[in-house]
Amino acid sequence: MAQDQKHPQEKSDRVIVNELLVADPTDYNLAELARLRIRYGNFPGARQLTQDLDLILEQWELTEAELFEKTRQLHQKGKVYKKSSGEGGQDWS
């Protein structure tokens, strides 16, 4: 069995997950949860973080498919993530 890996963004993502655990499912929070579900979906590690992402889905009474459908609709309507003025680079997070 392969050894679990440590994700380079896990520490900063943990802060976001902790905030989501006590937050309401706003458009922004739904987008953040979906983004993190994608990032850690097949990652071989970050087990506690992944379990907490599952818990957030449960608290918000959503399946992963429902979450992704909602966030697809949000992104079709417009930008969920607003860029700051002067920010022109790509977001590879």
N, C-alpha and C positions, 0 to 999 in steps of 0.2 A: 504494500500500500504506500502510495506517495505521501511525502510529508507535506503538511499544510504550509502554505506560503503566507507571507505578510504583504498585504496590498500597500503600495506607497501612499495611497490617499486615505487609508483606514483611520488614521488619527483625526483628520479633519472631518471625515465622513461620520465618525462617531459623534461628534458635536451636533451635526445635522440630525442624525437619527435620534439622539436624546431629545432634541427640540421637537421632532415629529411625534415622539411617544406621548407628549402632553399637549399637542396642537390639534386644532380642528382641520378637517380636510378642505382647506381653501384651494383655489386653482394652483397657486404657487406651490403649496405643500404637496398636492397631488403630483405635480410635475417633478418635484424633488424626489418623492418616493419612487416614481417610475424610473427616473434617471438612476437611482441607486439600485433598484431591482435589476436593471439591465447591467449595471457595472458589476454587481456581485452574483449575478445569476448562475454562472458556471465557474466562478472563481474557486480554486481549491484552497480555501482558508476563510478567515474572517467569519467563523461559524456563529459566534455570539451576535455579531452585527446582522448577519443574515437571519438569525432567529428573531431578532428585534424587528426587522423589516416585515417578517411574517406576522408578528404580533400587531404591528401598525395596521396591516391589511385587515386583520381580524377585528381590531378596535373600530375601524372605519367601515366595517361590514362590506368589504369588497373582495372579489377574487382578483387575481392578477390580470385576467382577461378583461374584467370590468375596468380596472385601473388603467390599463393600456388603451382601452376604447375611449375612456373619458379624456385622457391626456392627448390622444390623437385629435379629438374634437377641439380641445383647447389650442393646440398648435395650429390647427387649420384656421381658427378664428383670428389669430394674431399672436404676437410675441408674448409668451409667458415670462420669459427672461428679457428684461429691458436692458439694452446696452447703455452704459454711461456715455456722455458726450466725450468725444475724443478717443473712444475705445474702438479700434478698427480691426484688431487681431481676431484670429479664430479661437474658439473655446474648445480645447481638446480634452476637457475634463470629462 
